[in-house]
Amino acid sequence: MDFSIQLRESRGVTVLDLTGSLVRGEPCEKLRRQVGDLLAAGKKKLLLNLEELSFMDSIGMNALMKAVILAGEQGGEMKIVRPREMESAASATSLLDLYESESEALSSFLAS
């Protein structure tokens, strides 16, 4: 399946809806470019919505972690809504700020 990123704004947060497979190569590069472009444009509150992501390999997980690091280095904040299938793998790292739902993640921006 192809990989795509759709952008939208919700409660002052830029939401990136990821669909398809986040795997080595162009999908990971596309995510890196998109996050970099948003940060450069002054978008500092980012939410990655992975609810429609069908597959992610270890390189894709690495791309997520790099995106979080990049956001932090540039004064941004990134949170992630993850599918249940990702629970064990993503919970293994404390680097990712994970939420069960988009509304929970959006509310967390207001609290910080």
C-alpha positions in Angstrom: 0.0 0.0 0.0 1.2 3.5 -0.7 2.1 6.0 2.0 0.4 9.4 2.3 0.3 12.3 4.6 -2.8 14.6 4.9 -2.5 17.8 6.8 -5.2 19.6 8.8 -5.4 22.0 11.8 -7.3 21.2 15.0 -7.4 23.4 18.1 -4.1 25.2 17.1 -2.3 21.9 16.4 -1.1 20.7 13.0 -2.3 17.1 12.5 -0.6 14.8 10.1 -2.8 11.9 9.2 -0.5 9.1 8.0 -2.0 6.3 5.9 -0.5 3.2 4.3 2.9 1.7 5.1 5.7 3.7 6.8 8.7 1.7 5.6 12.3 2.3 4.4 12.8 4.6 1.5 10.5 7.3 0.2 7.8 7.0 2.9 10.3 7.7 5.7 11.9 10.5 3.6 8.5 12.0 2.9 7.7 12.1 6.7 11.1 13.7 7.4 10.6 16.4 4.7 7.0 17.1 5.8 7.9 17.5 9.5 11.0 19.7 8.6 8.9 21.9 6.3 6.2 22.4 9.0 8.7 23.3 11.7 10.5 25.7 9.3 7.1 27.3 8.7 6.6 27.9 12.4 4.3 25.1 13.1 5.5 24.0 16.5 2.6 21.8 17.8 2.5 18.6 15.7 0.3 15.5 16.1 1.1 12.4 14.1 -2.2 10.4 13.7 -1.2 6.8 13.0 -4.7 5.3 13.2 -4.8 4.6 9.5 -1.3 3.4 9.2 -1.4 -0.2 8.1 2.2 -1.2 8.6 5.4 0.2 10.0 8.8 -1.5 9.9 11.8 -0.8 12.2 13.0 1.9 9.8 9.6 3.6 10.0 9.8 3.5 13.8 13.2 5.1 13.6 11.8 7.8 11.3 9.1 8.6 14.0 11.8 8.9 16.7 13.9 11.2 14.5 10.8 13.4 13.8 10.2 13.7 17.5 13.9 14.6 18.1 13.8 17.1 15.2 10.7 18.8 16.6 12.3 19.1 20.1 15.5 20.5 18.7 13.6 23.2 16.9 11.4 24.2 19.9 8.4 22.2 18.8 6.4 19.5 20.4 5.2 16.3 18.8 2.6 13.8 20.0 1.5 10.6 18.5 -1.9 8.8 18.2 -1.1 5.2 17.7 -3.0 2.1 16.6 -3.3 -0.6 19.2 -1.0 -2.9 17.1 1.8 -0.5 17.9 1.4 -0.6 21.6 4.2 -3.0 22.6 6.8 -1.7 20.1 6.2 2.0 20.6 5.8 1.7 24.4 9.3 0.3 24.5 10.7 3.8 24.1 9.9 6.7 26.4 10.9 9.1 23.6 7.5 8.9 22.0 4.6 10.8 23.6 1.8 8.3 22.8 -2.0 8.7 23.1 -5.0 6.4 22.5 -7.1 9.0 20.7 -6.8 12.2 18.9 -8.9 14.1 21.4 -6.7 12.9 24.2 -3.6 14.0 22.4 -5.0 17.4 21.4 -6.0 18.1 25.0 -2.5 17.3 26.2 -1.2 20.2 24.1 -3.4 22.5 26.2 -2.1 21.1 29.4 1.6 21.6 28.5 
